[in-house]
Amino acid sequence: FGMQSYDFFHRNCNNFSEEAAKQGLRLQKGVPQWILDLPQKFLNSPMGMVVRPMLEQMQISNTAPTNVPSGGAGLTRASQPTASSTSAATPVANPWANISAAKSTAAAQPSSLPKQTRRATPLLDKQTALLSTDTGVVKICIDRLKPDQEHNEYLSKLADTEASWMQKDINSLHQYLRTVIENDSQNISFALMLLRLLVLRQSSNSDVSSNEEQSQSTQLVANLLMEDELKSLATRSMAWCVLSNAIGSTQPPDWENSVGNDSIKLTQVIDQALSDSNPTKDGASSPKNMSLRQSAAAFLYNSARVVSDDGNDGTELSEGMMSILLGCFEHLHEETDVISSKRHYMAVGQLLKSHKFGETAVELVKDLGLVDGEISIGTNDGLAGLAKEVAVLLN
């Protein structure tokens, strides 16, 4: 562990502590595995894939934070991780869309609820919207975009989840970030990182204009995805984080009522998400592809939450509901990534247990023979639990 072999991701202070504890002090336990896994979790996230080149350049140029004196010639990064960190090479969960437990609410009387709701599905019931809320890269993004002083001040507030907002400031940031996305191809990813946070911010005096600005921003992002303008997998993943946050927020974008030739229907975006979450594409096992599928699957789950609460009359499934239901079941037959599989099961379960449309959804799944025999539950406890609850809803 000298200055020639220091590496942000594979030979850092945590790896040194692990080696010192086990090899030097002969302790039975070293650094907790979740700490050793953090670098790879970050690198497997959409933000990690975008920021990684900047961090690697910091190492190459010897500007990384360190107590080693600068000026040492011939500094090189270690090419291989230590034995203590080899487990980090295994694809891990995308940490930018966390599943958090829903707030408890008073339960309705079982006798008054549809059959789907009366069945025990505790894992599905506790899920809330999947939101990408990490604020740790806000300063990096601002430094890269170099906004004017006014926008710099507003963008910096995104790092403070408790900050209060004026609607005009939110609207101004939407307009600024759209300008960057449309005109600065080198910094689209950094603008998207900030936009995914902006769509979650609301002012105390929210009005119609607030939803209009968000709708314009998310329509722009959706257009870029559907027109295949975002070539980088990391940038596409970040775009899905934006749309997932928007559709999962308390004030989702009003795409259906948009006007003009650029109007985007939710069902069209759902179809694109199903395409990007397809596990049979070439290179599906790569970390970047897995991250893309995870982000698109998060959007599908949040969309399932929205369409399953649709307030229209009747019990007929909408086009969006059918797309999510059929597409997610199809992907589950081929998906090997646990995180993506969980989100597909969560999306399917959200529709199957819907008070209004659940029984219709169950009948459709059975009529089309989407589930042949027993549902494969795998060995992961969380995935197995979700799969069992979906099976309960189908029986």
RODO-2510 file (C-alpha; in nm, 4 decimals, decimal comma):
residues 395
     n   res          X          Y          Z
     1     f     0,0000     0,0000     0,0000
     2     g     0,2371     0,2669    -0,1266
     3     m     0,1679     0,5787    -0,3261
     4     q     0,2422     0,3956    -0,6511
     5     s    -0,0423     0,1472    -0,5934
     6     y    -0,3103     0,3725    -0,4400
     7     d    -0,6438     0,3455    -0,6218
     8     f    -0,9722     0,5195    -0,5433
     9     f    -1,1754     0,2096    -0,6109
    10     h    -0,9626    -0,0973    -0,5377
    11     r    -0,6746     0,0004    -0,3050
    12     n    -0,8042     0,2722    -0,0768
    13     c    -0,8063     0,3310     0,2995
    14     n    -1,0838     0,0759     0,3489
    15     n    -0,8866    -0,1957     0,1696
    16     f    -0,5798    -0,1075     0,3778
    17     s    -0,7827    -0,1344     0,6993
    18     e    -0,9133    -0,4737     0,5872
    19     e    -0,5625    -0,6026     0,5218
    20     a    -0,4273    -0,4551     0,8458
    21     a    -0,7056    -0,6060     1,0552
    22     k    -0,6904    -0,9574     0,9087
    23     q    -0,3287    -0,9961     0,8014
    24     g    -0,1527    -0,7604     1,0377
    25     l    -0,3533    -0,7895     1,3603
    26     r    -0,4812    -1,1422     1,2821
    27     l    -0,8379    -1,0488     1,3681
    28     q    -1,1191    -1,2783     1,2607
    29     k    -1,3228    -0,9901     1,1212
    30     g    -1,2154    -0,6902     0,9189
    31     v    -1,4010    -0,4044     0,7549
    32     p    -1,7740    -0,4787     0,7013
    33     q    -1,8374    -0,6094     0,3511
    34     w    -2,0938    -0,3414     0,2731
    35     i    -1,8210    -0,0783     0,3147
    36     l    -1,5839    -0,2661     0,0832
    37     d    -1,8658    -0,2932    -0,1718
    38     l    -1,9382     0,0812    -0,1781
    39     p    -1,6950     0,1740    -0,4595
    40     q    -1,8376    -0,0888    -0,6933
    41     k    -2,1933     0,0080    -0,6024
    42     f    -2,1137     0,3629    -0,6994
    43     l    -1,9403     0,2624    -1,0235
    44     n    -2,2368     0,0432    -1,1220
    45     s    -2,4776     0,3339    -1,0830
    46     p    -2,5644     0,5741    -1,3665
    47     m    -2,3899     0,8585    -1,1839
    48     g    -2,0842     0,6462    -1,1118
    49     m    -2,0430     0,5590    -1,4791
    50     v    -2,0571     0,9271    -1,5720
    51     v    -1,8287     1,0566    -1,2967
    52     r    -1,5734     0,7731    -1,3097
    53     p    -1,3598     0,9262    -1,5912
    54     m    -1,3258     1,2474    -1,3886
    55     l    -1,2169     1,0560    -1,0789
    56     e    -0,9698     0,8473    -1,2770
    57     q    -0,8259     1,1644    -1,4296
    58     m    -0,7789     1,3054    -1,0800
    59     q    -0,5668     1,0008    -0,9992
    60     i    -0,3655     1,0224    -1,3190
    61     s    -0,2973     1,3936    -1,2642
    62     n    -0,2220     1,3319    -0,8944
    63     t    -0,4990     1,5658    -0,7731
    64     a    -0,6711     1,3008    -0,5657
    65     p    -0,7175     1,3795    -0,1961
    66     t    -0,4222     1,2131    -0,0209
    67     n    -0,1569     1,2751     0,2417
    68     v     0,1183     1,1605     0,0037
    69     p     0,3331     1,4562    -0,1137
    70     s     0,2646     1,5587    -0,4729
    71     g     0,5248     1,5575    -0,7448
    72     g     0,6123     1,1881    -0,7353
    73     a     0,7079     1,0744    -1,0825
    74     g     0,5650     0,7703    -1,2475
    75     l     0,2556     0,7310    -1,0310
    76     t     0,0446     0,4417    -1,1561
    77     r    -0,2802     0,2917    -1,0453
    78     a    -0,3007    -0,0705    -0,9384
    79     s    -0,4368    -0,2819    -1,2207
    80     q    -0,5874    -0,5473    -0,9991
    81     p    -0,7999    -0,5232    -0,6831
    82     t    -0,6796    -0,6844    -0,3636
    83     a    -0,8188    -1,0144    -0,2468
    84     s    -1,0239    -0,8358     0,0155
    85     s    -1,2135    -0,6391    -0,2494
    86     t    -1,2619    -0,9039    -0,5172
    87     s    -1,6205    -0,9519    -0,4117
    88     a    -1,6860    -0,5988    -0,5336
    89     a    -1,6466    -0,7216    -0,8913
    90     t    -1,9818    -0,8933    -0,8627
    91     p    -2,2623    -0,6751    -1,0050
    92     v    -2,4379    -0,5097    -0,7146
    93     a    -2,7533    -0,3146    -0,6566
    94     n    -2,8057     0,0236    -0,8154
    95     p    -2,8036     0,2462    -0,5046
    96     w    -2,9651     0,5470    -0,6721
    97     a    -3,3234     0,4265    -0,6551
    98     n    -3,3810     0,3063    -0,3016
    99     i    -3,6807     0,1053    -0,1863
   100     s    -3,8192     0,2541     0,1303
   101     a    -4,1033     0,1288     0,3456
   102     a    -4,4376     0,2991     0,3048
   103     k    -4,5925     0,4834     0,5933
   104     s    -4,8458     0,2708     0,7739
   105     t    -5,2088     0,3492     0,7110
   106     a    -5,5270     0,2223     0,8658
   107     a    -5,6222    -0,1091     0,7078
   108     a    -5,9613    -0,1444     0,5449
   109     q    -6,1916    -0,4213     0,6578
   110     p    -6,1056    -0,7383     0,4621
   111     s    -6,4670    -0,8151     0,3861
   112     s    -6,5037    -0,4906     0,1891
   113     l    -6,1955    -0,5383    -0,0292
   114     p    -6,1414    -0,7299    -0,3551
   115     k    -5,9946    -1,0773    -0,3371
   116     q    -5,6509    -0,9502    -0,4500
   117     t    -5,6319    -0,7082    -0,1582
   118     r    -5,7449    -0,9581     0,1029
   119     r    -5,4527    -1,1888     0,0229
   120     a    -5,1377    -1,1505     0,2283
   121     t    -4,8752    -0,9592     0,0289
   122     p    -4,6726    -0,7751     0,2958
   123     l    -4,3636    -0,7200     0,0785
   124     l    -4,5627    -0,5701    -0,2077
   125     d    -4,7793    -0,3665     0,0275
   126     k    -4,4877    -0,1900     0,1963
   127     q    -4,3210    -0,0673    -0,1228
   128     t    -4,3225     0,3029    -0,2062
   129     a    -4,2027     0,4882    -0,5143
   130     l    -3,8432     0,4160    -0,6202
   131     l    -3,6645     0,7505    -0,6144
   132     s    -3,3063     0,8482    -0,6968
   133     t    -3,2284     1,1010    -0,4235
   134     d    -2,8506     1,1042    -0,3782
   135     t    -2,7187     1,4619    -0,3609
   136     g    -2,3480     1,3864    -0,3290
   137     v    -2,2649     1,4790    -0,6900
   138     v    -2,4401     1,8175    -0,7011
   139     k    -2,1159     2,0159    -0,6620
   140     i    -1,9369     1,8069    -0,9253
   141     c    -2,2190     1,8733    -1,1704
   142     i    -2,2211     2,2467    -1,0986
   143     d    -1,8444     2,2672    -1,1440
   144     r    -1,8811     2,0952    -1,4796
   145     l    -2,1707     2,3112    -1,6047
   146     k    -2,0218     2,6430    -1,4854
   147     p    -2,3559     2,8260    -1,4564
   148     d    -2,3905     3,1990    -1,3915
   149     q    -2,4014     3,3160    -1,0318
   150     e    -2,7812     3,3130    -1,0021
   151     h    -2,8247     2,9600    -1,1366
   152     n    -2,5219     2,8446    -0,9379
   153     e    -2,6987     2,9533    -0,6204
   154     y    -3,0230     2,7788    -0,7153
   155     l    -2,8504     2,4580    -0,8259
   156     s    -2,6511     2,4433    -0,5024
   157     k    -2,9800     2,4295    -0,3112
   158     l    -3,0503     2,0912    -0,4708
   159     a    -2,7965     1,9409    -0,2301
   160     d    -3,0142     2,0481     0,0638
   161     t    -3,3248     1,8336     0,0856
   162     e    -3,4709     2,0650     0,3506
   163     a    -3,4303     2,3863     0,1499
   164     s    -3,7410     2,5925     0,0772
   165     w    -3,8146     2,6895    -0,2821
   166     m    -3,9889     2,9662    -0,4689
   167     q    -4,1789     2,8486    -0,7757
   168     k    -4,0053     3,1011    -1,0001
   169     d    -3,6665     2,9590    -0,8963
   170     i    -3,7746     2,6032    -0,9809
   171     n    -3,9106     2,7213    -1,3153
   172     s    -3,5846     2,9060    -1,3874
   173     l    -3,3800     2,5910    -1,3203
   174     h    -3,6026     2,3816    -1,5463
   175     q    -3,5469     2,6301    -1,8261
   176     y    -3,1715     2,6448    -1,7634
   177     l    -3,1240     2,2659    -1,7540
   178     r    -3,3334     2,2206    -2,0689
   179     t    -3,1038     2,4682    -2,2441
   180     v    -2,7981     2,2680    -2,1382
   181     i    -2,9535     1,9381    -2,2473
   182     e    -3,0518     2,0785    -2,5868
   183     n    -2,7293     2,2679    -2,6630
   184     d    -2,4383     2,1148    -2,4709
   185     s    -2,3925     1,7519    -2,5718
   186     q    -2,0770     1,7165    -2,3591
   187     n    -2,2621     1,7904    -2,0369
   188     i    -2,6016     1,6251    -2,0868
   189     s    -2,5322     1,3623    -1,8196
   190     f    -2,4473     1,6243    -1,5587
   191     a    -2,7607     1,8244    -1,6401
   192     l    -2,9686     1,5053    -1,6091
   193     m    -2,8150     1,4314    -1,2675
   194     l    -2,9405     1,7676    -1,1455
   195     l    -3,2754     1,7422    -1,3225
   196     r    -3,3558     1,4123    -1,1469
   197     l    -3,3371     1,6065    -0,8169
   198     l    -3,5200     1,9119    -0,9467
   199     v    -3,8310     1,7126    -1,0423
   200     l    -3,8622     1,6152    -0,6750
   201     r    -3,8511     1,9724    -0,5468
   202     q    -4,1725     2,1627    -0,4847
   203     s    -4,2483     2,5101    -0,3645
   204     s    -4,4995     2,6057    -0,1004
   205     n    -4,6937     2,7967    -0,3643
   206     s    -4,7002     2,5349    -0,6415
   207     d    -4,9341     2,6188    -0,9274
   208     v    -5,0199     2,5010    -1,2769
   209     s    -4,7009     2,6520    -1,4190
   210     s    -4,4890     2,4236    -1,1994
   211     n    -4,6292     2,1124    -1,3626
   212     e    -4,5988     2,2718    -1,7064
   213     e    -4,2263     2,3320    -1,6607
   214     q    -4,1677     1,9802    -1,5293
   215     s    -4,3722     1,8325    -1,8127
   216     q    -4,1655     2,0208    -2,0704
   217     s    -3,8417     1,9011    -1,9123
   218     t    -3,9481     1,5385    -1,8858
   219     q    -4,0958     1,5418    -2,2356
   220     l    -3,7567     1,6551    -2,3634
   221     v    -3,5854     1,3684    -2,1809
   222     a    -3,8439     1,1179    -2,3032
   223     n    -3,7995     1,2385    -2,6612
   224     l    -3,4235     1,1914    -2,6386
   225     l    -3,4740     0,8344    -2,5159
   226     m    -3,7340     0,7402    -2,7749
   227     e    -3,5465     0,9006    -3,0646
   228     d    -3,2255     0,7224    -2,9580
   229     e    -3,0375     1,0504    -2,9169
   230     l    -2,8610     0,9335    -2,5993
   231     k    -2,5915     0,6957    -2,7179
   232     s    -2,4148     0,6424    -2,3868
   233     l    -2,5670     0,3713    -2,1667
   234     a    -2,4774     0,5752    -1,8588
   235     t    -2,6615     0,8782    -1,9969
   236     r    -2,9653     0,6675    -2,0837
   237     s    -2,9649     0,5270    -1,7302
   238     m    -2,9591     0,8783    -1,5874
   239     a    -3,2435     0,9813    -1,8193
   240     w    -3,4541     0,6972    -1,6780
   241     c    -3,3702     0,8169    -1,3262
   242     v    -3,5156     1,1558    -1,4229
   243     l    -3,8370     1,0059    -1,5603
   244     s    -3,8668     0,7566    -1,2746
   245     n    -3,8393     1,0367    -1,0189
   246     a    -4,0882     1,2473    -1,2114
   247     i    -4,3509     0,9755    -1,2417
   248     g    -4,2927     0,8692    -0,8808
   249     s    -4,3181     1,2204    -0,7344
   250     t    -4,6234     1,3657    -0,5658
   251     q    -4,6878     1,5728    -0,8785
   252     p    -4,6144     1,3533    -1,1851
   253     p    -4,5791     1,5245    -1,5260
   254     d    -4,9002     1,5830    -1,7162
   255     w    -4,7920     1,4311    -2,0472
   256     e    -5,1415     1,3296    -2,1527
   257     n    -5,2600     1,6914    -2,1675
   258     s    -4,9538     1,8292    -2,3436
   259     v    -5,0055     2,0138    -2,6702
   260     g    -4,8056     2,0334    -2,9891
   261     n    -4,6258     1,7827    -3,2089
   262     d    -4,3845     1,6869    -2,9303
   263     s    -4,6553     1,5488    -2,6998
   264     i    -4,5446     1,2260    -2,5325
   265     k    -4,7928     0,9676    -2,4147
   266     l    -4,7103     0,7682    -2,1038
   267     t    -4,7735     0,4420    -2,2889
   268     q    -4,5078     0,5294    -2,5468
   269     v    -4,2507     0,5918    -2,2753
   270     i    -4,3505     0,2652    -2,1045
   271     d    -4,2836     0,0784    -2,4288
   272     q    -3,9385     0,2391    -2,4509
   273     a    -3,8651     0,1428    -2,0892
   274     l    -3,9581    -0,2171    -2,1688
   275     s    -3,7178    -0,2074    -2,4630
   276     d    -3,4320    -0,0694    -2,2496
   277     s    -3,5006    -0,3250    -1,9743
   278     n    -3,4895    -0,6171    -2,2190
   279     p    -3,2431    -0,8729    -2,0720
   280     t    -3,1864    -1,0515    -2,4058
   281     k    -3,0015    -0,7681    -2,5790
   282     d    -2,6352    -0,8059    -2,6713
   283     g    -2,4033    -0,7356    -2,3794
   284     a    -2,6838    -0,7721    -2,1256
   285     s    -2,4477    -0,9049    -1,8592
   286     s    -2,2239    -0,5958    -1,8560
   287     p    -2,2530    -0,3617    -1,5541
   288     k    -2,3605    -0,0694    -1,7747
   289     n    -2,6399    -0,2712    -1,9315
   290     m    -2,7509    -0,3971    -1,5909
   291     s    -2,7619    -0,0411    -1,4591
   292     l    -2,9710     0,0654    -1,7592
   293     r    -3,2163    -0,2199    -1,7021
   294     q    -3,2422    -0,1379    -1,3325
   295     s    -3,3187     0,2280    -1,4021
   296     a    -3,5757     0,1466    -1,6718
   297     a    -3,7357    -0,1140    -1,4427
   298     a    -3,7650     0,1470    -1,1659
   299     f    -3,9573     0,3663    -1,4099
   300     l    -4,1858     0,0736    -1,4961
   301     y    -4,2639     0,0117    -1,1288
   302     n    -4,3364     0,3780    -1,0578
   303     s    -4,5535     0,3890    -1,3700
   304     a    -4,7422     0,0803    -1,2501
   305     r    -4,8186     0,2671    -0,9285
   306     v    -4,9625     0,5565    -1,1287
   307     v    -5,1714     0,3581    -1,3782
   308     s    -5,3032     0,1167    -1,1137
   309     d    -5,4480     0,4166    -0,9291
   310     d    -5,6071     0,5516    -1,2460
   311     g    -5,9301     0,7251    -1,1566
   312     n    -6,1233     0,6398    -1,4728
   313     d    -6,4429     0,4394    -1,4523
   314     g    -6,4676     0,0669    -1,5146
   315     t    -6,2269    -0,2208    -1,4654
   316     e    -6,0812    -0,2407    -1,8159
   317     l    -5,7024    -0,2418    -1,8346
   318     s    -5,5481     0,0571    -2,0093
   319     e    -5,2863     0,0186    -2,2823
   320     g    -5,0148     0,1205    -2,0386
   321     m    -5,1234    -0,1388    -1,7812
   322     m    -5,1229    -0,4178    -2,0376
   323     s    -4,7796    -0,3161    -2,1669
   324     i    -4,6284    -0,3259    -1,8167
   325     l    -4,8007    -0,6519    -1,7268
   326     l    -4,7091    -0,8409    -2,0435
   327     g    -4,3622    -0,6897    -2,0847
   328     c    -4,2479    -0,7473    -1,7263
   329     f    -4,3675    -1,1088    -1,7255
   330     e    -4,1813    -1,1661    -2,0519
   331     h    -3,8591    -1,0170    -1,9129
   332     l    -3,8811    -1,2252    -1,5954
   333     h    -3,8293    -1,5439    -1,7977
   334     e    -3,4826    -1,4241    -1,9085
   335     e    -3,3645    -1,1740    -1,6444
   336     t    -3,0641    -1,2816    -1,4361
   337     d    -3,0095    -0,9556    -1,2474
   338     v    -3,1747    -0,9704    -0,9045
   339     i    -3,2458    -0,5962    -0,8776
   340     s    -3,4163    -0,5782    -1,2175
   341     s    -3,6159    -0,8937    -1,1410
   342     k    -3,7369    -0,7495    -0,8103
   343     r    -3,8598    -0,4375    -0,9827
   344     h    -4,0411    -0,6357    -1,2506
   345     y    -4,2142    -0,8428    -0,9820
   346     m    -4,3032    -0,5235    -0,7943
   347     a    -4,4540    -0,3709    -1,1106
   348     v    -4,6544    -0,6844    -1,1876
   349     g    -4,7652    -0,7183    -0,8254
   350     q    -4,8792    -0,3543    -0,8165
   351     l    -5,1201    -0,4245    -1,1023
   352     l    -5,2353    -0,7663    -0,9826
   353     k    -5,3292    -0,6342    -0,6382
   354     s    -5,5028    -0,3205    -0,7668
   355     h    -5,8392    -0,2659    -0,5965
   356     k    -5,9932    -0,1696    -0,9268
   357     f    -5,8131    -0,3641    -1,1985
   358     g    -5,6520    -0,6544    -1,0109
   359     e    -5,9017    -0,9261    -1,0973
   360     t    -5,9018    -0,8237    -1,4638
   361     a    -5,5207    -0,8341    -1,4672
   362     v    -5,5151    -1,1813    -1,3110
   363     e    -5,7619    -1,3108    -1,5692
   364     l    -5,5517    -1,1666    -1,8525
   365     v    -5,2335    -1,3311    -1,7229
   366     k    -5,4074    -1,6667    -1,6945
   367     d    -5,5844    -1,6409    -2,0316
   368     l    -5,2588    -1,5619    -2,2112
   369     g    -5,0664    -1,8349    -2,0280
   370     l    -4,7954    -1,5927    -1,9179
   371     v    -4,7083    -1,8116    -1,6196
   372     d    -4,6439    -2,1759    -1,7025
   373     g    -4,6492    -2,3860    -1,3881
   374     e    -4,4675    -2,2596    -1,0805
   375     i    -4,3103    -1,9124    -1,0780
   376     s    -3,9324    -1,9396    -1,0506
   377     i    -3,8335    -1,7849    -0,7190
   378     g    -3,4555    -1,8226    -0,7282
   379     t    -3,2332    -1,8273    -0,4206
   380     n    -3,2357    -1,4581    -0,3240
   381     d    -3,4605    -1,4130    -0,0196
   382     g    -3,6041    -1,0784    -0,1257
   383     l    -3,6703    -1,1943    -0,4796
   384     a    -3,8191    -1,5217    -0,3605
   385     g    -4,0563    -1,3364    -0,1287
   386     l    -4,1828    -1,1090    -0,4061
   387     a    -4,2220    -1,4015    -0,6465
   388     k    -4,4236    -1,5959    -0,3895
   389     e    -4,6563    -1,3006    -0,3333
   390     v    -4,7156    -1,2639    -0,7089
   391     a    -4,7935    -1,6371    -0,7177
   392     v    -5,0412    -1,5881    -0,4318
   393     l    -5,2214    -1,3162    -0,6284
   394     l    -5,2468    -1,5445    -0,9313
   395     n    -5,3968    -1,8369    -0,7384
***
